[in-house]
Amino acid sequence: MEHGTSRSSTGTDVVYTDSVFGVPCWVSLTSRDLDTTQRFYSAVLGWQWRTARLGDRFLTALADGIPVAGVAAMATVWHMPVTWTPYFAVADADETVARVRERGATVAVGPISFAPGRAALLADRDGAIFGIWQGRLVTEWKAWRQAAPVFVTLHTRDAFDAAIFYGEILGWASGRSGCCEVEYEGEEVLLRSQGSVVARIESGAVDTAPDRSVRPHWQVHFVVADVSGCARAAREHGGDVLAECEHEAVLRDPDGALFVVSSSRDH
Protein backbone atom coordinates (compact mmCIF):
# COMPACT_ATOMS: atom_id res chain seq x y z
CA MET A 1 0.00 0.00 0.00
CA GLU A 2 1.27 3.50 -0.86
CA HIS A 3 1.52 6.14 1.84
CA GLY A 4 2.22 9.82 2.34
CA THR A 5 2.92 11.85 -0.79
CA SER A 6 4.34 10.61 -4.10
CA ARG A 7 4.70 11.88 -7.67
CA SER A 8 2.37 10.78 -10.44
CA SER A 9 3.44 10.04 -14.01
CA THR A 10 2.36 13.58 -14.95
CA GLY A 11 4.60 15.13 -12.30
CA THR A 12 1.85 16.21 -9.89
CA ASP A 13 1.86 15.34 -6.19
CA VAL A 14 -0.33 12.43 -5.14
CA VAL A 15 -1.41 12.70 -1.50
CA TYR A 16 -2.62 9.80 0.66
CA THR A 17 -4.86 10.16 3.69
CA ASP A 18 -2.39 8.77 6.23
CA SER A 19 -0.31 11.93 5.81
CA VAL A 20 -3.23 14.34 6.47
CA PHE A 21 -5.42 12.24 8.77
CA GLY A 22 -8.30 13.98 10.55
CA VAL A 23 -8.50 16.80 7.99
CA PRO A 24 -11.65 17.50 5.96
CA CYS A 25 -10.46 16.23 2.59
CA TRP A 26 -13.53 16.45 0.33
CA VAL A 27 -17.22 17.32 0.16
CA SER A 28 -19.77 15.27 -1.73
CA LEU A 29 -23.41 15.57 -2.71
CA THR A 30 -25.77 12.66 -3.23
CA SER A 31 -28.18 13.32 -6.09
CA ARG A 32 -31.35 11.80 -7.52
CA ASP A 33 -30.79 13.32 -10.96
CA LEU A 34 -27.30 14.23 -12.13
CA ASP A 35 -28.54 16.34 -15.06
CA THR A 36 -30.70 18.54 -12.82
CA THR A 37 -27.90 18.81 -10.28
CA GLN A 38 -25.38 19.86 -12.94
CA ARG A 39 -27.68 22.55 -14.36
CA PHE A 40 -28.48 23.99 -10.93
CA TYR A 41 -24.92 24.22 -9.60
CA SER A 42 -23.56 25.45 -12.94
CA ALA A 43 -26.09 28.31 -12.79
CA VAL A 44 -25.64 29.11 -9.10
CA LEU A 45 -21.90 28.54 -8.59
CA GLY A 46 -20.55 28.56 -12.14
CA TRP A 47 -19.14 25.04 -11.91
CA GLN A 48 -17.82 22.95 -14.76
CA TRP A 49 -17.90 19.14 -14.67
CA ARG A 50 -15.89 16.04 -15.46
CA THR A 51 -16.46 12.35 -14.87
CA ALA A 52 -14.77 11.17 -11.68
CA ARG A 53 -12.39 8.22 -11.66
CA LEU A 54 -14.89 6.29 -9.49
CA GLY A 55 -17.19 5.72 -12.49
CA ASP A 56 -19.88 7.34 -14.62
CA ARG A 57 -22.28 7.70 -11.67
CA PHE A 58 -19.83 10.12 -10.08
CA LEU A 59 -18.97 13.65 -11.21
CA THR A 60 -16.31 16.10 -10.07
CA ALA A 61 -17.24 19.78 -9.94
CA LEU A 62 -14.58 22.28 -10.99
CA ALA A 63 -14.26 25.96 -10.06
CA ASP A 64 -11.67 27.76 -12.19
CA GLY A 65 -10.15 24.38 -13.01
CA ILE A 66 -9.78 23.30 -9.35
CA PRO A 67 -11.78 20.26 -8.19
CA VAL A 68 -14.21 21.58 -5.58
CA ALA A 69 -16.67 18.77 -4.83
CA GLY A 70 -18.04 15.42 -5.88
CA VAL A 71 -21.57 14.50 -6.90
CA ALA A 72 -22.80 10.91 -6.77
CA ALA A 73 -26.00 9.58 -8.33
CA MET A 74 -26.47 7.21 -5.41
CA ALA A 75 -29.40 8.61 -3.42
CA THR A 76 -32.02 6.39 -5.06
CA VAL A 77 -29.74 3.34 -5.39
CA TRP A 78 -28.70 3.17 -1.73
CA HIS A 79 -31.76 4.96 -0.32
CA MET A 80 -29.44 7.63 1.02
CA PRO A 81 -30.56 11.13 2.00
CA VAL A 82 -29.90 13.91 -0.49
CA THR A 83 -27.34 15.98 1.39
CA TRP A 84 -23.99 17.68 1.26
CA THR A 85 -21.48 15.63 3.26
CA PRO A 86 -17.92 16.39 4.36
CA TYR A 87 -15.37 13.56 4.25
CA PHE A 88 -12.43 13.33 6.65
CA ALA A 89 -9.10 11.72 5.84
CA VAL A 90 -8.26 8.60 7.88
CA ALA A 91 -5.31 6.22 7.86
CA ASP A 92 -7.49 3.13 8.40
CA ALA A 93 -11.22 3.09 7.59
CA ASP A 94 -11.92 -0.15 9.47
CA GLU A 95 -10.24 1.12 12.64
CA THR A 96 -12.15 4.42 12.44
CA VAL A 97 -15.48 2.65 11.94
CA ALA A 98 -14.75 0.47 14.98
CA ARG A 99 -14.14 3.61 17.05
CA VAL A 100 -17.42 5.08 15.82
CA ARG A 101 -19.35 1.98 16.91
CA GLU A 102 -17.58 1.89 20.29
CA ARG A 103 -18.78 5.43 20.96
CA GLY A 104 -22.43 4.79 20.20
CA ALA A 105 -22.60 6.44 16.79
CA THR A 106 -23.99 5.01 13.55
CA VAL A 107 -22.37 3.34 10.55
CA ALA A 108 -24.74 3.86 7.63
CA VAL A 109 -22.67 2.52 4.70
CA GLY A 110 -19.30 0.80 4.51
CA PRO A 111 -16.46 0.74 4.60
CA ILE A 112 -16.67 -0.02 0.90
CA SER A 113 -13.81 -0.18 -1.59
CA PHE A 114 -13.35 1.98 -4.68
CA ALA A 115 -10.41 1.96 -7.09
CA PRO A 116 -8.36 4.63 -5.24
CA GLY A 117 -9.41 3.87 -1.64
CA ARG A 118 -12.13 3.01 0.88
CA ALA A 119 -15.04 5.05 2.19
CA ALA A 120 -17.73 4.91 4.86
CA LEU A 121 -20.78 7.05 5.53
CA LEU A 122 -21.43 7.66 9.23
CA ALA A 123 -23.58 9.65 11.65
CA ASP A 124 -22.37 11.00 14.97
CA ARG A 125 -24.25 10.52 18.25
CA ASP A 126 -26.46 13.54 17.51
CA GLY A 127 -27.31 12.37 13.99
CA ALA A 128 -25.00 14.64 11.95
CA ILE A 129 -23.91 12.81 8.78
CA PHE A 130 -20.26 12.72 7.74
CA GLY A 131 -17.94 10.45 5.79
CA ILE A 132 -14.42 9.10 6.01
CA TRP A 133 -11.96 8.34 3.23
CA GLN A 134 -8.85 6.17 3.29
CA GLY A 135 -6.46 6.15 0.36
CA ARG A 136 -5.46 8.41 -2.49
CA LEU A 137 -6.89 11.92 -2.54
CA VAL A 138 -7.95 13.79 -5.65
CA THR A 139 -4.84 14.58 -7.71
CA GLU A 140 -5.18 18.35 -7.28
CA TRP A 141 -5.95 18.04 -3.56
CA LYS A 142 -3.23 20.46 -2.46
CA ALA A 143 -4.74 23.12 -4.71
CA TRP A 144 -8.20 22.28 -3.32
CA ARG A 145 -6.93 22.74 0.21
CA GLN A 146 -5.11 25.99 -0.50
CA ALA A 147 -7.45 27.74 -2.90
CA ALA A 148 -10.78 26.02 -3.40
CA PRO A 149 -13.72 27.99 -1.99
CA VAL A 150 -15.09 25.46 0.48
CA PHE A 151 -15.17 24.96 4.25
CA VAL A 152 -17.35 23.05 6.73
CA THR A 153 -19.13 23.81 9.98
CA LEU A 154 -20.80 21.40 12.40
CA HIS A 155 -23.96 22.75 14.00
CA THR A 156 -24.54 20.51 16.98
CA ARG A 157 -26.10 20.30 20.41
CA ASP A 158 -22.85 20.67 22.38
CA ALA A 159 -19.72 21.80 20.52
CA PHE A 160 -17.32 20.67 23.23
CA ASP A 161 -18.83 17.18 23.50
CA ALA A 162 -18.74 16.88 19.69
CA ALA A 163 -15.08 17.96 19.60
CA ILE A 164 -14.22 15.15 22.02
CA PHE A 165 -16.15 12.59 19.91
CA TYR A 166 -14.54 13.59 16.61
CA GLY A 167 -11.16 13.98 18.25
CA GLU A 168 -11.27 10.41 19.52
CA ILE A 169 -12.27 8.86 16.21
CA LEU A 170 -10.19 11.07 13.89
CA GLY A 171 -7.07 11.56 16.00
CA TRP A 172 -7.42 15.30 16.53
CA ALA A 173 -4.99 16.74 19.10
CA SER A 174 -3.43 13.28 19.45
CA GLY A 175 0.17 14.44 19.42
CA ARG A 176 0.90 12.41 16.29
CA SER A 177 2.90 14.13 13.59
CA GLY A 178 0.61 16.06 11.28
CA CYS A 179 -2.53 15.75 13.41
CA CYS A 180 -5.14 18.52 13.54
CA GLU A 181 -5.18 20.85 16.52
CA VAL A 182 -8.33 21.83 18.40
CA GLU A 183 -8.77 25.40 19.63
CA TYR A 184 -11.57 26.76 21.82
CA GLU A 185 -12.75 30.26 20.98
CA GLY A 186 -15.69 31.36 23.14
CA GLU A 187 -18.60 29.05 22.37
CA GLU A 188 -17.00 27.79 19.18
CA VAL A 189 -14.45 25.05 18.52
CA LEU A 190 -11.94 25.56 15.71
CA LEU A 191 -10.07 22.77 13.96
CA ARG A 192 -6.66 23.81 12.62
CA SER A 193 -4.30 22.03 10.25
CA GLN A 194 -0.89 23.52 9.51
CA GLY A 195 -2.06 26.75 11.12
CA SER A 196 -5.21 27.18 9.02
CA VAL A 197 -8.78 26.79 10.25
CA VAL A 198 -10.27 23.85 8.32
CA ALA A 199 -13.54 23.31 10.23
CA ARG A 200 -15.70 24.89 12.93
CA ILE A 201 -18.03 23.38 15.51
CA GLU A 202 -20.89 25.45 16.96
CA SER A 203 -23.41 24.70 19.71
CA GLY A 204 -27.15 25.37 19.61
CA ALA A 205 -28.72 22.77 17.31
CA VAL A 206 -31.91 21.11 18.55
CA ASP A 207 -32.27 17.32 18.21
CA THR A 208 -36.08 17.35 17.89
CA ALA A 209 -36.49 20.42 15.66
CA PRO A 210 -38.88 19.77 12.73
CA ASP A 211 -36.69 21.96 10.51
CA ARG A 212 -33.65 19.88 9.55
CA SER A 213 -31.57 23.03 9.11
CA VAL A 214 -31.87 23.48 12.89
CA ARG A 215 -31.07 19.87 13.81
CA PRO A 216 -27.44 18.73 14.23
CA HIS A 217 -25.77 18.65 10.82
CA TRP A 218 -22.55 19.38 8.96
CA GLN A 219 -22.98 22.49 6.83
CA VAL A 220 -20.92 22.95 3.67
CA HIS A 221 -20.00 26.54 2.74
CA PHE A 222 -18.83 27.79 -0.65
CA VAL A 223 -17.07 31.15 -0.86
CA VAL A 224 -18.48 33.24 -3.72
CA ALA A 225 -18.00 36.74 -5.10
CA ASP A 226 -21.72 37.57 -5.29
CA VAL A 227 -23.98 36.16 -2.55
CA SER A 228 -27.14 37.89 -3.79
CA GLY A 229 -26.47 36.71 -7.35
CA CYS A 230 -26.18 33.10 -6.17
CA ALA A 231 -29.42 33.41 -4.21
CA ARG A 232 -31.21 34.85 -7.23
CA ALA A 233 -29.90 32.08 -9.50
CA ALA A 234 -31.00 29.45 -6.97
CA ARG A 235 -34.59 30.74 -7.07
CA GLU A 236 -34.55 30.92 -10.87
CA HIS A 237 -33.36 27.31 -11.23
CA GLY A 238 -35.71 25.43 -8.92
CA GLY A 239 -34.04 25.98 -5.55
CA ASP A 240 -34.96 27.99 -2.45
CA VAL A 241 -33.37 30.67 -0.28
CA LEU A 242 -33.88 29.86 3.40
CA ALA A 243 -31.98 32.84 4.80
CA GLU A 244 -30.03 35.71 3.29
CA CYS A 245 -27.96 38.65 4.47
CA GLU A 246 -25.25 40.77 2.86
CA HIS A 247 -22.44 38.29 3.47
CA GLU A 248 -24.15 34.88 3.49
CA ALA A 249 -27.15 32.91 2.24
CA VAL A 250 -28.51 29.48 3.12
CA LEU A 251 -29.74 27.79 -0.05
CA ARG A 252 -31.59 24.59 -0.92
CA ASP A 253 -31.15 22.84 -4.25
CA PRO A 254 -34.04 21.25 -6.21
CA ASP A 255 -33.42 17.87 -4.50
CA GLY A 256 -33.57 19.45 -1.04
CA ALA A 257 -29.85 19.52 -0.17
CA LEU A 258 -28.85 22.52 1.97
CA PHE A 259 -25.65 24.51 1.50
CA VAL A 260 -24.33 27.99 2.25
CA VAL A 261 -22.74 30.62 0.05
CA SER A 262 -20.52 33.12 1.88
CA SER A 263 -18.50 36.14 0.87
CA SER A 264 -15.54 34.90 2.92
CA ARG A 265 -14.48 32.17 5.36
CA ASP A 266 -15.08 34.57 8.26
CA HIS A 267 -18.88 34.49 7.92
Disulfide bonds with the S-S distance in Angstrom:
none
